[in-house]
Structure formats: structure tokens, C-alpha cells
Amino acid sequence: MTDSPYLFSAAEHPLQDATDRLKVREAVSGFGIALRYQERAPDPIGAPEGDWCETGHSIFILSGRIRYRFDTHTVEAGPGDMLHIPAGPEHRHKPSVAGPDVVRYVLTEFE
């Protein structure tokens, strides 16, 4: 394999528990962007909603369904859908799993 600043070998970045319901495989580029594969499990019934996120993301859903709540609306996305959420307080959002299945997705994160 060729050594390149553009290639991130998944084997070098194991899937890790970020929380009890979120697993993350992350590679941070030298370009200020984090590349992530994530698996998010549904929240238990009655679990409190998570904190607001103001980080920008571009997301590609592989399986399951995810919901993003914004100040003005809510959106759900499923397999094959893509989302782009700009960074900043005017785009703050709260992700959650929409449905009973784990949602698997790839995202970039940028400030």
C-alpha cells in the first residue's frame, strides 16, 4: 500500500465505545477534519435528551434511521441519505436514533 496523507486505514483506528450507546472509529486528518464511522444505539425509553451540538457535519447513512432536532424543525434520514449541517449556534442540533435499530453512518466533522 502506498503511504499517503489522504489514506486512513480503518484497521489502525479501532471501533471504540464513546458512550454506552455510541461506538466510534475516528481518523483525524492533517486538514482539520475528523473522519468517523459511528454506530448509535437507540436511547432507552424515557432517557433524557442529549446536549446541543454546534459542530458542523456531513453525514452518509449506511443503515438504520437517525433523527436530528434543530431549533426550527426535525429531520429523519435513512440508508443512502446524506445530510450537511453547517457549524455554528444557528445550526445547533441534537441527534437521536429514529426506530428500534442501531444506526450506522459515516461523517466528517469540522469547525
VMD Tcl script that draws the C-alpha trace (Angstrom):
set ca {
  {0.00 0.00 0.00}
  {1.23 3.48 -0.81}
  {1.93 5.89 2.03}
  {-0.34 8.91 1.51}
  {-1.71 11.74 3.68}
  {-5.09 11.10 2.02}
  {-5.49 7.46 3.13}
  {-6.72 6.44 6.58}
  {-6.54 2.70 7.19}
  {-9.56 1.62 9.21}
  {-7.52 -1.18 10.81}
  {-5.36 1.44 12.50}
  {-8.43 3.08 14.07}
  {-10.43 0.51 16.10}
  {-14.11 0.91 16.92}
  {-14.27 2.32 20.46}
  {-17.06 2.96 22.94}
  {-17.60 6.71 23.18}
  {-20.65 6.23 25.44}
  {-22.84 3.30 26.44}
  {-24.84 3.79 23.19}
  {-22.24 5.24 20.78}
  {-19.29 3.49 19.14}
  {-16.82 5.50 17.04}
  {-13.95 4.76 14.66}
  {-12.13 8.04 14.04}
  {-9.29 9.29 11.89}
  {-8.30 12.95 12.22}
  {-6.75 14.35 9.07}
  {-3.99 16.93 8.88}
  {-6.57 19.16 7.19}
  {-8.63 19.90 10.33}
  {-11.37 17.39 9.55}
  {-12.29 14.32 11.59}
  {-13.47 11.31 9.57}
  {-15.73 8.99 11.57}
  {-17.68 5.77 11.30}
  {-20.31 5.67 14.06}
  {-22.80 3.17 15.43}
  {-25.52 4.76 17.58}
  {-27.94 2.57 19.55}
  {-31.48 3.71 20.35}
  {-31.97 5.60 23.60}
  {-33.89 3.72 26.29}
  {-37.50 4.85 26.71}
  {-37.58 7.87 29.00}
  {-33.86 8.66 28.63}
  {-33.09 12.39 28.79}
  {-32.31 14.13 25.51}
  {-28.62 14.78 24.81}
  {-26.85 18.13 24.67}
  {-26.98 20.52 21.72}
  {-24.15 20.13 19.16}
  {-22.88 23.17 17.23}
  {-20.18 21.34 15.27}
  {-20.56 21.06 11.50}
  {-21.05 17.64 9.91}
  {-21.57 15.96 6.57}
  {-23.22 12.58 7.11}
  {-23.92 9.49 4.97}
  {-26.35 6.95 6.48}
  {-25.42 3.30 5.90}
  {-28.20 1.55 7.86}
  {-30.90 2.36 10.39}
  {-32.56 5.74 10.79}
  {-31.30 8.88 12.52}
  {-33.18 11.97 13.62}
  {-31.71 15.47 14.02}
  {-33.66 18.03 16.01}
  {-32.96 21.68 15.23}
  {-34.46 24.80 16.84}
  {-36.89 25.19 13.93}
  {-37.56 21.63 12.71}
  {-36.69 17.93 12.88}
  {-35.37 15.76 10.05}
  {-35.08 11.98 9.74}
  {-32.64 10.21 7.41}
  {-32.17 6.57 6.44}
  {-29.91 4.34 4.34}
  {-28.43 6.18 1.36}
  {-29.45 9.62 2.65}
  {-26.89 12.38 3.08}
  {-27.06 15.43 5.32}
  {-24.91 18.52 5.63}
  {-25.16 20.56 8.82}
  {-23.07 23.76 8.91}
  {-21.19 24.67 12.10}
  {-22.46 27.34 14.46}
  {-25.15 28.07 17.03}
  {-27.76 28.88 14.36}
  {-27.44 25.25 13.16}
  {-27.33 23.59 16.58}
  {-28.80 20.10 16.63}
  {-29.48 17.02 18.75}
  {-29.09 13.59 17.14}
  {-31.10 10.53 18.15}
  {-31.95 7.14 16.70}
  {-35.31 7.00 14.93}
  {-36.58 3.46 15.40}
  {-35.51 0.27 17.16}
  {-32.32 -0.47 15.16}
  {-28.74 0.72 15.58}
  {-27.95 3.44 13.03}
  {-24.61 3.15 11.22}
  {-23.20 6.18 9.42}
  {-20.06 7.90 8.21}
  {-19.47 11.57 8.93}
  {-16.95 14.31 8.63}
  {-16.66 16.81 11.43}
  {-15.36 20.34 11.04}
  {-15.36 23.56 13.00}
}
mol new
graphics top color blue
foreach p $ca { graphics top sphere $p radius 0.5 }
foreach p [lrange $ca 0 end-1] q [lrange $ca 1 end] { graphics top cylinder $p $q radius 0.2 }
display resetview
